[in-house]
Amino acid sequence: MHNDPELNGKYLGKITKDFVQIADTLKEASYQIKKRGFSDYPIFVVSKVKQPLGQLLIGTEDIDIEWNFSASYLDEFLQRGIIDSKGEEAFKASYKDLDEFCCIFVVDNDFTKFIYIPYPEED
């Protein structure tokens, strides 16, 4: 898979539009993944077409969004070879506070990229 540095213009606005609608659900899922001991590193796979990676959490058929959101975590990425053992420590070091940021893995055709989107501020 190819990593394209041009994420911001092409994807970020579109993903953020969907993210805002479901941020509370993603934050709760992230909390549950950690609380239940699955992983300290939840990852949400975001794609236009369903992927075999993770468990579908919210799909385009569920609500009016353009992207499917699946819940996963670091161990699955390691098992599937998406992150290799050399990259594991770098990933952990770059992982942002899961109470404030959502770790998203964007998959669109041959494009893949990790991004962190801050959760909306709570009033």
N, C-alpha and C positions, 0 to 999 in steps of 0.2 A: 504494500500500500504506500502511496505517496503522501508526504506531508507538505502542504502548500502554506507558506507564510501569510497568504492573503486572506486570512480568516475574517478580519474585521469587517470589511465592506461587503463581502459576499454572504456571510452567514450570521454574523453576530446579531444584526437587527432582526432578522427573521426568527432566530432561535429565542432571542430575548422576548419577543412578542408572545410566543407560546409560554415561555418560562414564567412570565409574570402571572399568567392565568393559573398555573399549577405549582407555584413556588412553595406554598404551604404544604402541599402533598409531598413534594420532593424533600422538603426539610424534615417532615415527620418520618418519611421512609428512611432517610439518612440516619436519623436518631434511632430508629428501631433496629437498623442493621448493626449499629454500634452497640446499643443496649442489649440486644440478644446475643452478642458475642460472635456474630458472623465475621465482622471486620472493623478495624478502626479506619478503614479507607474505602468508604462507599463511592461508587462511580455510577453515573447515570449515562447510559448509551442513548444518543439522540440520532435518529435516522428517519429518512423519508419512507423507506421500506423496512419491514420488520427484519430484525437480525437474529441470528441464533445465539447472540451474546446477551447474557442477563435474562431477567424475567420481565416481560412486558408489564409496565405499571399503568401507563396511560397511553392509549393509542388514538390515532386520528379518527377511528370509528366511535370512540367513547365521547369525545367532546370536539368542538370546532377548533382544532389546532392543525398545523401543517406537518408537525414532526411527531414521531413515536418516541416515547421515553421509557426505557427499560432500566431496571435496577440491577446493579452488579457490584462487584468489589474487587479489590486488588488481587486476591487469590485466584479468581477466575481468569484475570488477565495474565497472570503468571502461568497458570496451567495451560492456557491456550497459546502461549508463546508470544502474546502481543507485547508484553513487557518481559524482557529476559532478566536473568538473575543479576546481570551487571547494571541494568536500569532500575532495579527495585529500590536500591538505596537513594538514587537520584529522585525517583518518583516520591518516595516517602519524605525526602528533604524539601521538595517543592510543594507538597500537599498543603493546602491552606486550611485554616480553622473551619471545621465542618459546621459549626454553629453560625458562621457568617457567610461562608461561600459554598456553592454547589459545584462539585467536580463533574464535568461533563466531557464525554468522549464523543465527538462528532464523527459520524460515518455517513458519507455521501459519495456514492460511486467509488472512485479510487482515492478519495480524499479522507484522511483521518487526522484528528487533532484533539488534544486535551485542552480544555479551557476551564476557567473558574469564573462563575458568575455570582456576584454578591446577592444574597437574599434581600428582598425589599425590607426597608426599615419598618419595624412594628411601632404602631402608635401607642 
